[in-house]
Amino acid sequence: MLPEAIIFDFDGVILDSVGVKTRAFAALARPYGEEAEERLVEYHEANGGISRYEKFAWFFHEVLGRKITPDESAAMGRRFEELAYSGVLAAPFIPGAREFLDANHHEVPFFVASGTPTEELRRIVSERGLARYFREVHGSPTLKATIAGDILERFRFAPDDVLFVGDAMTDYRAAKECGLGFVGVAADGIGPFPEGTKVVRDLRELKPEI
């Protein structure tokens, strides 16, 4: 039985685009040296789902030893989008994602809560022809728990009747903070989630788990 609503993360859940973002972070850090590149990539991979701007701020503070300026942050954001946007547009679907959306979007409302900036995310969703599947699409700078809580309040959903589907601990924590059900997506069937978490390898396995 489907829940009352489903909130999806986007990269790594709908599109297989995580690698595109990883390569973009690596390219941004490369001018600062091999160690700097490795540290930013490691931080990105360990902190999936948070805003890229938080990662830029961490990189400057922890790796370069100084606070990032607003102009530097904006410039890195523009460069990141240049590096990643076309790759995300070309990224394949996570297996089963398009089929799940197509088969079930008329049954329950679907939402997106992502760490990608909202306007960029909405352009991607539109250009990939996915807008018809989602009631609403939200991204950063709003935190995922805030997005989920706002959806619950405005649509008057009962938290335990709503499912969050994500591939990162930021997704898991947002779901738990709001009292939502959660299913993780991880190609290895385990992912970064606590023991006992429901995990699917891709969205072909999702419906049996809900």
N, C-alpha and C positions, 0 to 999 in steps of 0.2 A: 504494500500500500504506500502510495506517495505521501510525503509530508504536506503540510499546508502551503509551504513555500520553500524554495531552495536558493541559498546564496552561494554563488561560486566565486572563488578566486579565478584569475584569468590565465596568466603565464604558468604553464606546467599543469593546468587543469583543463582548460579549453584548447589552447594552442600550445604546441611543443616548442616554446619560444624562450625557455630559460637559458639555453646555450647562447642564443643571440645576445641576451643581456650580459651574460658573463664575458663574452668576447668584447663587448662595448666597454665594460669596466676595465678590462685588461688594456685595451687601446688607450684609454684615458690616462692610466697610470704609467704606461710604458716610458714616456719621456723622463720620468723621475727615477728610472732604473729598474733592474730586474727584481730586486727585493721589494721595492715599493709596489710593483705590479703584482707580485705574488701575494703580498699582504692584503691588498684591496680585493683581489679575487677571493681569497680565503674568507675575508670578512663578508663579502657579498654572499658567498655560498652558505655561510653559517647564519646569515640573517635575511633569508628570503622573505619577501613580502613587505619589507619596510621601504619607505620612500628613498629614491636614489639620492635625494638631497641630504638625508640623514647620513648616507654612506659617504657622500662627498665631505661632509663636515667631519666625520670620523677620520677620514683619510688625511685631511689637512692637519687635524689636531694630533692624531696618534702617529702618523708616519712622517709628515713634513714638519711637525713641531710648531705649528702656529694655527691661529684661528682663520677660517676661510672668510673672505669678505663677501658681501652680497653680490658684487659684480662678478667675482670669481665663481660663486655658486651658480649664478644665472648662466655664465658662459659655459660651465661644465654641463649644465642641463641642456643647453642648446646643442652642444657637441655630442652629448650622449644620444639625444634624439636623432641627430644626423646619422650616427653610427648604427642605431638599432632599429629605426622605424621601418625601413624597407625590408629588413630581415624578419621582423615580426609580421609584416604583411604577407611575406612569402612562407612563413612557418607552417608546417603541416598541423592538422588537428591531432590532439591526443587521441589515440584509438578509441572509437566509440563515442567521442564527444559530440560530433555533428549529429550522429544518429540518435543519441539520447535527447539532445535539444529538440530535434525535429519531431521525435515521437511523443514527447511529453510536455512541450511548452504550452499546449492548449489545456492541459489538465490542471497545472498549478503555475503560479507566477514564479519566474526566475529573475534573480538579481545578480549583479556583479559587484564585488567589493575587492578592489585591487590596490596595490602599492604604486601603480603607474599613475601619473598625473591625470586628473579627470578628463580634461579636454582632449588630450592626446589619446587616451583610452577610448573615448567615444568616437573619435575619428577612425581608429583602428576597427572598432566594432562595426561602424557603418561601412567602411571600405571592404571589410571581409563579408558583408552581407548578413551580419548576425543580429542587427538591431531588432528584427522582428521577434527574436526569441526572448528578449529580456524586457521586463517591465521597467527597470531602471538600471543604469550603469554608473557606478561611483568609484573614484580613485582618490589618490592623495591630493592635497595634504591631509584630508580628513582620515583619521585612524579607522581601521576596520571595525573595531568594537563600537565606535561612534556611529559608523555607517549602519551596522547591524541593529544597534539600539534604536536608531531613528526609523529604520524600516519597521521594526516591531511596533513602535509607538504610532506611526502614521497609519499603518495598515491594520493595527489592532490584532496582530498575530499573537497567539500564545507561544512563548519561547520554546517550549518542548515540542511544539508542532512544526518547528522550522529547522531545516538542516543546513549546515555550512559545509561545503566541500572545498578542501584546500590542500596544498602541498607543502606548507611551511608551518613552523611553530607559531608565527604571527596569526595564522588562520585558526589554529587550534586554540590559542589563548583568547582570541576574539570570541570564538564560539562559547568557550567556557565562561568568559566574563558575562556574556549575555544569556547564558542558560540554554544555548542551542544544542541540538544534536550535531555530531561531527563525524565526517568520513574523510580520512586522509587519502591522498593519491601519491603513490610512490612506485616507481618501476620495479624496485626490489621487493615490494610487498611489505616493507617495514617502515622506511622513512625515518624522520627525526622524532617521531611521536612517542609518548609514554607507552609502556607495555599495557596491552589491553585495548588500545585504540583500534577501532575499525579502520582497515586500510585496504584499498583496492589498487591493483597495478595500473589500471586505466579505466575509462568510463564504460567499457564493455561490461565490467564487473559491478557497476554501481547499483543498478536496479535491484538485484538480489539482496544487496546489503541494506536497502531501505524498505 
